[in-house]
């Protein structure tokens, strides 16, 4: 019994090996390269497929067709930046970056605690840059001159056993660590937005109000218009004037454009599209005939509006309108586009007891109306679509980004880290005067940017030298 229990319990050595292997895996540069490549690939795919927060379903169907649109939804290509697999890739990359940062930070802290030590004169020649000045005089006080010169160049200088030990910018090694931390903070901000944020496409008409995410304030659409290129019909830009309302009070009014959003309480409002709102606010004109061909009149009604049919006791209801009517393989009606290529209205007629008497599609194109008459010859009414209109709408992209400020902080850290790495380097200089041999030994090294350090080193040595030897 005891031997079986012991064999079923993992030994500390095994657990340690598993932990070591996981650590090596997550600190692997290869893993980072693979993850960055995957992120870039997903981002590239996302540029080919308009994202759902900026596009209505009908626009997808118009561009790709219904079946392809269903595949796009299945593989989350229309919401790729908040898809399960993209968030998984970001999460693994975050762990990878965190493990690499911890590993590097340990080395950086060890490096920061290393003390500059006295070196024998012979070791100076093995440094990145060095110079020996001969025939010096003890009366020149070269150490004092070197100390003063180095301090003017912001070096921290100390004298140990007759040598000057000077250094500056030891902290610059942490620049890359700060850059890595900035990437992690940026990833956190991005994931906060993907998981907790809210992005949607708001269709609005002039004078309407809609509530912003969170419900703290509402936005009123004052007016909107399009701007064309000179002497053409090509649209150059769309403009919408929005007013922010809090408890009925106007807070601010701004005009948004495609790349000029309005920002309020962490929410961005972008101009996204422009057009006629056929599917949500269409108004149709219908001619109704009885089965024997008697004309019951022409009636005008908006979507979901009930209109009485004279003194017959009946009422007409416009249930749906599709500007580009088509059928799927499963015989479900949908609109292929927002253009009036094949308009159709689904109409219902109720009696005075609210009982459904008749329902059918009405079309404006004669061939479609003829098809309906052929398919459904036995019906109490014949419905003809003879006119239609729809108000213009402005499409506002509403983005609530709770991770926006976090992402900005991450970007600032990244820039700070890379600037430190580019413009600073840890430099060390040793100065020793051998009065017995009448020699001045100077050596130095820099962690990187060696060319720039060589120039600085040469200028410093010139200032160290006595006037007669320089």
HELIX and SHEET records of a PDB file:
HELIX    1   1 UNK A    2  UNK A    8  1                                   7    
HELIX    2   2 UNK A   12  UNK A   26  1                                  15    
HELIX    3   3 UNK A   29  UNK A   48  1                                  20    
HELIX    4   4 UNK A   52  UNK A   54  5                                   3    
HELIX    5   5 UNK A   57  UNK A   64  1                                   8    
HELIX    6   6 UNK A   66  UNK A   74  1                                   9    
HELIX    7   7 UNK A   77  UNK A   82  5                                   6    
HELIX    8   8 UNK A   84  UNK A  113  1                                  30    
HELIX    9   9 UNK A  121  UNK A  124  1                                   4    
HELIX   10  10 UNK A  138  UNK A  140  5                                   3    
HELIX   11  11 UNK A  142  UNK A  152  1                                  11    
HELIX   12  12 UNK A  170  UNK A  173  5                                   4    
HELIX   13  13 UNK A  174  UNK A  196  1                                  23    
HELIX   14  14 UNK A  278  UNK A  281  1                                   4    
HELIX   15  15 UNK A  366  UNK A  375  1                                  10    
HELIX   16  16 UNK A  404  UNK A  423  1                                  20    
HELIX   17  17 UNK A  450  UNK A  464  1                                  15    
SHEET    1   A 5 UNK A 129  UNK A 134  0                                        
SHEET    2   A 5 UNK A 439  UNK A 446 -1                                        
SHEET    3   A 5 UNK A 427  UNK A 434 -1                                        
SHEET    4   A 5 UNK A 163  UNK A 168 -1                                        
SHEET    5   A 5 UNK A 156  UNK A 160 -1                                        
SHEET    1   B 4 UNK A 198  UNK A 204  0                                        
SHEET    2   B 4 UNK A 392  UNK A 400 -1                                        
SHEET    3   B 4 UNK A 267  UNK A 276 -1                                        
SHEET    4   B 4 UNK A 262  UNK A 264 -1                                        
SHEET    1   C 4 UNK A 209  UNK A 211  0                                        
SHEET    2   C 4 UNK A 218  UNK A 228 -1                                        
SHEET    3   C 4 UNK A 235  UNK A 246 -1                                        
SHEET    4   C 4 UNK A 249  UNK A 256 -1                                        
SHEET    1   D 3 UNK A 295  UNK A 302  0                                        
SHEET    2   D 3 UNK A 282  UNK A 290 -1                                        
SHEET    3   D 3 UNK A 381  UNK A 390 -1                                        
SHEET    1   E 4 UNK A 306  UNK A 308  0                                        
SHEET    2   E 4 UNK A 315  UNK A 322 -1                                        
SHEET    3   E 4 UNK A 344  UNK A 350 -1                                        
SHEET    4   E 4 UNK A 356  UNK A 363 -1                                        
SHEET    1   F 2 UNK A 325  UNK A 327  0                                        
SHEET    2   F 2 UNK A 333  UNK A 335 -1                                        
END                                                                             
